[in-house]
Every structure is written in C-alpha cells, then in structure tokens.
Amino acid sequence: MRVAVIGSEGFIGQALVRRILDDATIAGQGPVTQLVRLDTHMPADAGAEAGAPPVQRCLAGDLCDAALLAQAFAGGIDCVFHLASIAGGAAERDFALGLRVNLLGTVALLEALRAQGEAQGSCPRLVFASTIAVYGVPLPEAIDEQTVPVPSLSYGAHKYASEVLISDYARRGFVDGLSLRLPGVVARPPTQGMLSIFLSDAIRALAAGESFTCPVAADGPSWWMSRPCVVDNLLHAASLHPDTLATGRSFLLPVLRLTMAQVVQAVAEWRGPDVLGRVTYAPDAKLQAQFASYPPLHAPRAEAAGFRHDGDAATLVRRALQ
C-alpha cells in the first residue's frame, strides 16, 4: 500500500507518520510499502530511519504546486491523509493565506488525484481532516449528524467547502474520499494563530506544575479528543468499506464533552490535589462563545462505523500528554 501524508510535519501529521512507521501497516489494508511525506517545510533529517519498509519520500513545497503533487504521486498512490491547514485565528487575520491553504490547496490536491486516477485507472482513498468549526456559533441546543453546518469563521467555511468538493469528486469516481470533523485536539505545543490553544495549554501547564489562567469559565463545556485518539480515527477511516460511505462522506466524530473544571480535576487526580490551587478563571466572552459553550453531541452513525472517543477524562489527559 502506497500512502501519502499531506501536512506531515504538523501536530497531528507527526503522530500519524510515527504510527505508520511503527506499524508499517493499516488495518484491513495490508502493509505500507511506501510513505510520502509532504509539507511546506521538511526537517533536514526527515526520512533518516528509511532503512526498512515503508520506503519514505520526503517533499517540501506548496500544496498548490501541481508539479510537486505530480512528483508526490508519481508511480501511483493508494491512500492520502490530508491534514494541511492554516489555523482559524491565522486564517481570520490573513484571508488570502487561509483561502490558499485551506481551500485552494484542497482543490489542487483533488485535481492531482483525479489526474493520477485517470492516468492509472485508480481511485485512491482520501481522508480529510475537517473541523467542528463548520457549525459556527451560536450553536443549537444539541448537535447531531443532521445538523446543518453554518460556519462563522473563514476557517470553517473553507473546510466545509472542501468537504462538499470531496463528496462531489467521490460521486464522480475521481477519489474515494471522506471527511472527519475533528474537535479540539490536545495537547498541542504552544502555537500562534490557534484560538483554541488554551485547551492544550491548560493540560500542559497544570501537568507540569505551573499555574494557569483559564480564559473560559470553569463550567464551560468543550468537545475534546487526544492526539492518539485522532490518529486512531484517521487510520480507521482509511480502512472503511465503501458501503459505509453510501449514506454520506462527512463524519461528525464522537467526542468527550467536558467542562474545564472536569479536565482540571482529571489532571489533579493524576498529578496531585495542588493542581486545583494553581488554576484561576478569567473568562473571555468571545472565546467562551466559540470554544466553551458546546452542547451535547450525538454521532450514532460514526459510532456504528467504528469511530471512537477517548473514553473518559482521565484517559484523555494521559493520552494527551503522550
């Protein structure tokens, strides 16, 4: 199986690459013989462990570069994980950059896969990392798989447009694509441009013995998932039988709905009760509305398809810090 990870050097991409290299297989799909890693920047030592399968090819450049994509998929590709994106805050500050990376890059990727498929008579699986930001704010009293997306940020709008395009390319037989609407993924390293980074900052700081001022209320509920759990779901998506996609190619994933206080309590149960005295709350109304006022979420179709959340707050915290 020939696999490509687009956005391979990002927070999720690095973990996905490591899992593929460690396992050298995708359940139900057989051994991975070749791994293509593509990102804007590629570390000098990327692919240094390429002495055993899967063989690695590491490419750096712009996702909108048709020649680069043709090079990436030369010889054929069976499965592509599309993780490349510009975060919501950065996309709001720089509309042109967000449009180019989050939407036009997806169009370029779909066109490259269409060209490859038509040349080789193949229909590669495409797993796209979408986002719960497609729903926008304010949210309804509950979210389920029939809730209509109404994005309120350019990031969510571009991701939703990408979902629609992926479904249409699949309808035409160009790709076998599907989209996963990811929640807040923890625990990310400190980063600029991501409005929801406080979700990760809280876990990292408190687990490290530091104090933390939380920008949302203690009882503010968010949707949570650890990075290892996201990787589990991405790999599961790659193995889904086409029949599972007959009723739709966008999946609202099951999540843990937890308040900040519940997550802080889980850290305290692991690191000690002093954690509770190191957190203060100074709610920001905008962040509270966007990231800590989430209603109950119901995803029975995704659960029936085999997608999973972390299980409980304690497991979330431990897996988030792996």
N, C-alpha and C positions, 0 to 999 in steps of 0.2 A: 504494500500500500504506500502510495506517494502522498505526503501530507505537507501542506504549507501553513505557516502561522504568520498572518499579516498583523504587524504591531507586536512582534515577538519580544521586544525589549521593554515593554511596559510592565506594569504591576501584575496584571493577570497573565500576560504573554510569557513572562519569565517562568512563572509557576507551571503553565501549560507545557512549555518546552521541556522543562525539567522532568515532568511526569512522563512525557512521551519518550524522552531519552532513557529514563529509568526503566520503563516498562517495555519499550520497543514494540508495543502492540496497542491496538484499540479493540476493546472487547467486541466480539462479533464480526470484526472486520479483518482480522488476521494481522501478521507482523508488519510493522512500519519499516520499509526498506530505504526510504529517502525522506528527509525532513528539510524543507526550505524555510529559512527564517528571513523575513523581510521587515525592515523598519527604517525610519528616517536616519537614525544613527545606529551603527553597529560597532560594538566593542572590538578592540584590536584582537582580543583572544577568543572571539566568538568561533565556535566550532573546534576549539582546541582538543576536545575529547572525542573527535571524529575518527577514532581508530576502529570502531566496531559499529555494527548496524544500530540505528539507521545512519546512512551516509548523510552528512549535513552540507547544505549550500547556504551561505550567509550573504545576503544582498542588502545594500544600503541605498536609499533614494526615496523619491517622491512617489506616492501611490498613484498619482495622476500621470505618471510617466509610462506610456504604452509600451515603449521598448523595454523598460525594466520589468514590467509584468510579463511580457513575452519571454524574456530571459528566465524569469522565475518559474514559468510553467513549461519551459522547453522540455520535450520528452514526455509530457503528459502529467496530469495531477489528478488524484482521486478524491481528496478532501481538503478543503480550505477553511481555516478558522480566521474570521475577520474581526480583529479586536482593535484596530487602529482608530483613534478618535482624539478630538480636542475636547477637554472637559467643559462642562456647562458654563462656569464663570468666565473662562477664557473665550469661549465662543460668543458670549454676550458682549464682551469688550471688543472683540475683533470679528465682526460678522463675516468678512471676506475669508478669513482664515478658517473659521468654523464651517462655512459653506464648502470650501475647497476640500477640507479633510473629511468632514462628517457626511457629506452628501456626494460631491463630485468625485471623491476618491472611491466611494462605493460604486458609482456609475462606471468609472474606469475599470474597476475590478470585475464587475459583471460583464462588461464588454470583452475583457480579456478572456474570461472563462467561456463566453459564448463563442469567441473566435477559436479557442482551443478545442472546444467541443465539436464545432462544425468541421474542423480540420481532421479530427481524430475519431469522430463518431462516438464521443463520450458525453456523459452528463455528470460532472463532479458534484459531490455533496458540498454545500456551503453552509457553515454555521456562523451566524452573525450575532455579535454581542450588541443587542439593543438595550433599552433602558426603561425603567418605570417613569422616567420624565416624559414619556409620550402622553401621560394622562394629565399633566399640568396641574395647576391649582386655581381655585379651590377644588378639592376632591369631593366626590359624593360620600354618602354615609357608609358605603361599602364598595369594594372593588371586586369584580369577578371577571370571568372570561368573556362576558358580553358587554362589559363597559367600553364605551366608545372613547378612543383617545382624543383629547383636546389639548395639545401641547401649549404651554405658556412660556417656554424658552425656545430659542433657536435650536439649541442642542436637541431637545425633544422633538421639534418639528423635523429636523434633518434625519434623525434616527427613524421616525415614523415614516417619512418619505422613502427611506431606504428599505424598510420592511415591505412597503407596497410594491416597490420595484422588484425586490427579491421574489415575492409571490408571483408577480407577473412573468418574470424570467422563468420561474419554475413552471408556470402554466404553459409557457411556450416550449418547454422541454430543453431550455438552454442550461439550466443548473437545477440541482436537486437541493433547493435551499430552504432554510428555516431560520427564524429569529427567536432569541431568548431575551425577554425583558428583565434585565438584571436590576436588583435593588442596590442599596448601599453596601459596598463590599469592603470588608475590614480584614486586617488593619493596615491601611495604606501608609507608606512613609510620608513624611512632611512634603507637601507639594503646593505649587501655586496654581490658582485658577480653578480649583475644585471647591465649590461652595459647601459640599457635604463632608469635607475633610475632617470636621470636628468629630464625626462618628468614630473615625480611626484614632484621632488624637487622644480622645478620652481613654480608650483602652490602652494605648501605648504608654501614655504618661502615667496613669494610675498604676499600671502593672510594673512600671519602672521605679516606683516610689516617689514620683513627682506630684506636685499639686496641679489641679486643672480647674479652669473656669469654664463652665459649660455654657454655650450661647443659646441653649434652649432650656425649657423648663424640665424639672425632674420627672414630671408626669407626661412629658411629650412622647408619644409613640412613633417609632420609626420602623421601617422594614429592613431586616439585617440578614447578611449572609457572609460567611467567611470565604477567603480566597480558595482554600482547598475544596470547599463545597461548590464554588463556581466552576472550578476545574472539573470536578466530578460531573457536573451537569453539562458542561461543554462536550466532554468526551462521550457522555451518554447520548447527546444529540447527534453526534457523528455516527452512532450505531443504530439510530431509529429506523425501523422498517418503513418504507414508503407508505404503506397502508395507514400508518399512524398520522400521516400528514394530510390525509384525504379531507379532513374537516377544518383545516387551517394550518398555516405555516408559521404563525406567531404564537409563542407560548408565554403566558404570564406565569412565572415560576412560583411555586410555594415558598413562603418566606417565614421567618420568625418575626412576629410583631411584638416588639419590646419597647418599654419606656427607657429613658436614660437611667432612671433610678434602678430598674431591673438589671441593666447591664453593669452599672456600678456595683450593685450587690453581688453579681457573679464574679467580678474582679476581686471584691473583698473576700468572698468565700475561698478564693484561691490564694490571694496574696496577704490576707490578714485584715482584721477589722479597722486598722488605722486608715485604710483606703477611704472609708466613709468620711473621715475628717479632713481629707485632702481635696474634696471637690466642693465647689461653690457654683451657684447658678445665676447667670445674668442674661435672661432671655432676650434675644433679638427677634423682633416681630416678623421680619421678613424670612429669616432662617426657620423660625418656628412654623410659619405657614407652609414653607416649601419642603421642609425635611423632617418635621417632628409633629405633624398633625395627621398622620396616616391612619385611615380607617381599617377595619378588618378586611382581609384579603382572602378570597376563596378561589382555588385553582384546581378543581377536581379533574379536569381533562389532563392537565400537566401531571398531576399525581398518578393518574391512571396510565400515563405514558412512561412513568418511571422516574420523573424528576423529583428531587428531594431538597428539604432544607436541612439545617444543622442539627435539629432535634430539640435542643434546649439551650438556655443562655450560657450555662457552664461550658458546654461543648463548643458553642460559638466562640467564646472568649479564648479558650485553649487553642482551637484551630486557627483563630485569627492571628495568634502570635507565633505560629509555627514558622 
